[in-house]
Amino acid sequence: MNWNSWSEFFHMGGYALYVWGSYAVTAALIAGEILLLRARRNNALKLARRTVKYGKVEKDEGNNESTT
């Protein structure tokens, strides 16, 4: 598509709600994924520190994942 002005670009030929909405949802999902990854990393580091300190692995109460 060719746009003659910025307002036409932001309007997206009448599909602005769908276009910009999809960008917003994607950005929110990526931000959420980053936050979840950071939380998992911090939990893994805490577990590793406890393992080194005490020499054994203790199962976290909040962690439902099983490790084999």
N, CA, C and O of each residue as an XYZ file, in Angstrom:
272
protein
N       0.836     -1.180      0.000
C       0.000      0.000      0.000
C       0.874      1.235      0.000
O       2.001      1.227      0.496
N       0.338      2.274     -0.557
C       1.005      3.566     -0.594
C       0.219      4.562      0.241
O      -0.993      4.699      0.078
N       0.908      5.255      1.132
C       0.250      6.262      1.954
C       0.809      7.623      1.596
O       2.011      7.783      1.384
N      -0.082      8.602      1.533
C       0.325      9.961      1.181
C       0.593     10.822      2.404
O       1.180     11.898      2.284
N       0.173     10.368      3.576
C       0.404     11.139      4.800
C       0.495     10.184      5.986
O       0.156      9.004      5.893
N       0.963     10.733      7.094
C       1.066      9.929      8.301
C      -0.308      9.528      8.819
O      -0.476      8.433      9.356
N      -1.272     10.395      8.661
C      -2.606     10.051      9.153
C      -3.180      8.880      8.368
O      -3.855      8.033      8.953
N      -2.937      8.805      7.074
C      -3.371      7.642      6.283
C      -2.645      6.377      6.730
O      -3.226      5.293      6.776
N      -1.362      6.536      7.058
C      -0.584      5.388      7.544
C      -1.166      4.858      8.845
O      -1.370      3.652      8.981
N      -1.440      5.748      9.812
C      -1.974      5.311     11.100
C      -3.409      4.809     10.990
O      -3.847      4.017     11.823
N      -4.142      5.253      9.982
C      -5.515      4.792      9.769
C      -5.536      3.415      9.116
O      -6.498      2.665      9.282
N      -4.491      3.082      8.381
C      -4.308      1.770      7.741
C      -5.471      1.376      6.831
O      -5.880      0.216      6.815
N      -5.983      2.302      6.103
C      -7.038      1.998      5.148
C      -8.309      1.482      5.794
O      -9.042      0.709      5.179
N      -8.582      1.892      7.016
C      -9.782      1.460      7.712
C      -9.588      0.241      8.594
O     -10.520     -0.177      9.281
N      -8.406     -0.332      8.587
C      -8.128     -1.531      9.378
C      -7.204     -1.252     10.559
O      -6.550     -2.165     11.061
N      -7.146     -0.017     11.000
C      -6.209      0.378     12.059
C      -6.453     -0.380     13.354
O      -5.495     -0.787     14.012
N      -7.694     -0.579     13.733
C      -7.995     -1.282     14.978
C      -7.402     -2.685     14.964
O      -6.825     -3.119     15.961
N      -7.532     -3.390     13.866
C      -7.012     -4.754     13.761
C      -5.485     -4.763     13.696
O      -4.835     -5.583     14.346
N      -4.920     -3.852     12.913
C      -3.461     -3.819     12.743
C      -2.782     -3.419     14.041
O      -1.916     -4.145     14.532
N      -3.156     -2.284     14.603
C      -2.496     -1.789     15.809
C      -2.871     -2.645     17.019
O      -2.073     -2.800     17.943
N      -4.070     -3.192     17.014
C      -4.458     -4.096     18.090
C      -3.605     -5.352     18.107
O      -3.217     -5.833     19.172
N      -3.316     -5.882     16.925
C      -2.476     -7.083     16.860
C      -1.053     -6.782     17.303
O      -0.415     -7.623     17.935
N      -0.544     -5.595     16.981
C       0.780     -5.196     17.469
C       0.771     -5.080     18.991
O       1.722     -5.508     19.645
N      -0.280     -4.511     19.559
C      -0.365     -4.347     21.012
C      -0.443     -5.700     21.719
O       0.223     -5.906     22.733
N      -1.249     -6.619     21.194
C      -1.366     -7.948     21.804
C      -0.031     -8.680     21.720
O       0.388     -9.315     22.688
N       0.630     -8.599     20.592
C       1.924     -9.257     20.426
C       2.952     -8.689     21.398
O       3.696     -9.448     22.019
N       3.003     -7.367     21.539
C       3.938     -6.745     22.471
C       3.639     -7.172     23.905
O       4.565     -7.427     24.676
N       2.365     -7.255     24.274
C       1.993     -7.670     25.623
C       2.398     -9.123     25.876
O       2.892     -9.448     26.956
N       2.197     -9.989     24.898
C       2.574    -11.397     25.053
C       4.087    -11.570     25.167
O       4.560    -12.382     25.962
N       4.837    -10.821     24.387
C       6.299    -10.896     24.479
C       6.773    -10.406     25.840
O       7.660    -11.010     26.443
N       6.190     -9.314     26.327
C       6.555     -8.800     27.656
C       6.215     -9.825     28.730
O       7.006    -10.041     29.649
N       5.054    -10.457     28.627
C       4.673    -11.490     29.581
C       5.619    -12.668     29.550
O       5.975    -13.205     30.599
N       6.027    -13.077     28.374
C       6.965    -14.193     28.239
C       8.304    -13.856     28.885
O       8.905    -14.702     29.547
N       8.771    -12.636     28.698
C      10.029    -12.211     29.311
C       9.916    -12.253     30.830
O      10.835    -12.715     31.506
N       8.798    -11.776     31.374
C       8.604    -11.806     32.828
C       8.555    -13.236     33.358
O       9.137    -13.529     34.403
N       7.865    -14.128     32.647
C       7.802    -15.525     33.069
C       9.172    -16.205     33.000
O       9.530    -16.984     33.884
N       9.923    -15.908     31.959
C      11.269    -16.479     31.839
C      12.169    -15.987     32.967
O      12.953    -16.761     33.518
N      12.063    -14.718     33.310
C      12.861    -14.156     34.396
C      12.508    -14.835     35.724
O      13.395    -15.141     36.521
N      11.227    -15.066     35.957
C      10.801    -15.725     37.195
C      11.318    -17.163     37.247
O      11.792    -17.612     38.290
N      11.230    -17.888     36.127
C      11.733    -19.266     36.093
C      13.238    -19.313     36.323
O      13.741    -20.197     37.016
N      13.958    -18.350     35.733
C      15.407    -18.297     35.907
C      15.758    -18.046     37.365
O      16.650    -18.697     37.909
N      15.059    -17.100     38.006
C      15.324    -16.814     39.412
C      15.043    -18.021     40.287
O      15.805    -18.302     41.212
N      13.960    -18.744     40.011
C      13.659    -19.959     40.772
C      14.726    -21.026     40.574
O      15.105    -21.708     41.527
N      15.212    -21.174     39.353
C      16.263    -22.160     39.075
C      17.554    -21.781     39.795
O      18.250    -22.651     40.319
N      17.878    -20.496     39.824
C      19.081    -20.063     40.532
C      18.959    -20.283     42.033
O      19.925    -20.684     42.682
N      17.772    -20.022     42.591
C      17.556    -20.275     44.023
C      17.733    -21.754     44.333
O      18.378    -22.111     45.319
N      17.169    -22.605     43.505
C      17.291    -24.047     43.700
C      18.746    -24.492     43.596
O      19.199    -25.329     44.376
N      19.473    -23.938     42.640
C      20.887    -24.290     42.470
C      21.696    -23.844     43.687
O      22.573    -24.575     44.146
N      21.413    -22.662     44.209
C      22.130    -22.188     45.401
C      21.848    -23.079     46.607
O      22.757    -23.407     47.369
N      20.561    -23.476     46.780
C      20.220    -24.363     47.880
C      20.898    -25.719     47.733
O      21.357    -26.307     48.712
N      20.953    -26.205     46.505
C      21.584    -27.494     46.249
C      23.065    -27.439     46.593
O      23.594    -28.368     47.203
N      23.730    -26.372     46.213
C      25.151    -26.234     46.519
C      25.349    -26.070     48.021
O      26.282    -26.639     48.588
N      24.491    -25.305     48.663
C      24.638    -25.029     50.096
C      24.356    -26.255     50.954
O      25.113    -26.551     51.879
N      23.278    -26.969     50.657
C      22.856    -28.088     51.497
C      23.190    -29.459     50.918
O      23.108    -30.462     51.628
N      23.559    -29.519     49.657
C      23.953    -30.778     49.051
C      22.814    -31.685     48.659
O      23.046    -32.847     48.326
N      21.593    -31.195     48.686
C      20.467    -32.017     48.263
C      19.416    -31.120     47.610
O      19.426    -29.901     47.784
N      18.524    -31.734     46.868
C      17.473    -30.996     46.178
C      16.198    -31.130     46.983
O      15.768    -32.240     47.298
N      15.590    -29.998     47.319
C      14.319    -29.994     48.012
C      13.241    -29.567     47.036
O      13.427    -28.623     46.269
N      12.126    -30.255     47.066
C      11.042    -29.923     46.148
C      10.337    -28.662     46.636
O       9.946    -28.573     47.799
N      10.177    -27.683     45.737
C       9.443    -26.459     46.065
C       7.978    -26.762     46.164
O       7.457    -27.561     45.386
N       7.288    -26.133     47.118
C       5.850    -26.342     47.274
C       5.083    -25.749     46.104
O       4.079    -26.324     45.681
N       5.521    -24.624     45.572
C       4.819    -23.963     44.498
C       5.138    -24.505     43.118
O       4.501    -24.115     42.139
N       6.102    -25.387     43.023
C       6.528    -25.916     41.742
C       5.863    -27.265     41.512
O       6.131    -28.219     42.243
N       4.996    -27.357     40.505
C       4.284    -28.595     40.209
C       4.983    -29.450     39.175
O       4.510    -30.543     38.864
N       6.106    -28.980     38.631
C       6.800    -29.730     37.602
C       7.635    -30.819     38.263
O       8.280    -30.586     39.286
N       7.618    -31.996     37.677
C       8.441    -33.085     38.211
C       9.716    -33.175     37.399
O       9.711    -33.006     36.179
N      10.806    -33.444     38.093
C      12.096    -33.603     37.415
C      12.523    -35.044     37.536
O      12.421    -35.645     38.605
N      13.005    -35.600     36.432
C      13.459    -36.982     36.438
C      14.854    -37.068     35.922
O      15.419    -38.159     35.848
